[in-house]
Amino acid sequence: MAMIHYQFETIHPFYDGNGRTGRIINILYLILKDLLDIPILYLSRYIIQNKSDYYRLLQEVRTEDALEEWILYMLDGVEQTSIETIELVENIYSLMQKTTDEVKDKLPNIYSKDLVEILFMHPYTKIDFLVNTLGITRKTASKHLKELENIGLMSSIKIGRNKYFINLELFDILKKGI
């Protein structure tokens, strides 16, 4: 019986760029196969944390046709990243629920579902975000953000001519997740 030998080439002749492209292709493939709804897996973190294994296994695919080990490495990365991402999303959701309850309780006159959602679109908010999304005046938007700051949900910072309101708890969650 004849043995079939495969020679594998990898997309990674450069230090950076092709590997990132390959990771994007992996995520898009998971979406295409309906295994992932949106591209929220950040495999690069796993790979950076396990960089020596990444390069060793990649080289072994080239030199020893060790594709199985490479696939297992990548599957482990998808699994670990998925678990971390689920935890991150759950933490953000819990914070959003807590924020909703706090705004309803302490600032019922300004509470709206849309307002709370704006506070979670980014780890920061600007007056313009409220004006454009809620259709309120700059004066009203500014007042709302100051009230949110007064109850400790936001912290303002001025950078140049712009004033940003930082959702500190969301920022902390995202910082831990990166």
C-alpha positions, 0 to 999 in steps of 0.5 A, a space after each residue: 500500500 502506497 503512503 501519501 505524503 503531504 507537504 504543508 506550507 504555512 502563511 507566515 513568512 513575515 514577522 507580522 501581518 500574515 498571521 493576523 490575516 490567518 486569524 481573521 480568516 479563522 474567525 470568518 470561517 467559524 462565522 461561515 459555518 454558523 459556529 459563531 454569530 459575530 466576530 468577537 473572538 480575539 485569538 491574538 491574545 491567546 497566541 501572544 500568551 503562548 507565542 513560543 508554542 505558536 512558532 514551534 508548532 508552526 515550524 513543525 507543520 513546515 518541517 515535520 508535517 505535524 498538522 494535528 498538533 497545530 490544529 489541537 493548539 488552535 482548537 485549544 486557543 478557540 476554546 480558551 478564548 471562547 470561555 474568556 469572551 463569554 465571561 467578559 460578555 456576562 460581566 458587561 451584561 451584569 454591569 449594564 443591569 446594575 447600571 440600569 437599576 441604579 439609574 432607574 432608582 437614583 435618576 428616574 427622571 432621565 432614565 431610558 433604555 437608550 441612554 443606558 445603552 449609549 453608556 455601553 457602546 464605548 467605555 466613554 461617552 460624549 455629549 454628541 453621542 446623546 444629542 445624536 442618538 437620543 435627539 436631545 439638546 446639548 444642554 440636556 445631554 450635558 445635564 444628563 451626563 453631569 447627573 450620571 457623574 454625580 452618582 458615580 457612574 461616569 467620570 469626566 475628563 477634558 482632552 483638548 476642547 472635548 469633554 469625555 465621560 468615562 464609564 470607569 467600571 466598563 473600562 475596568 472590565 474591558 481592560 481586564 479582558 484585553 
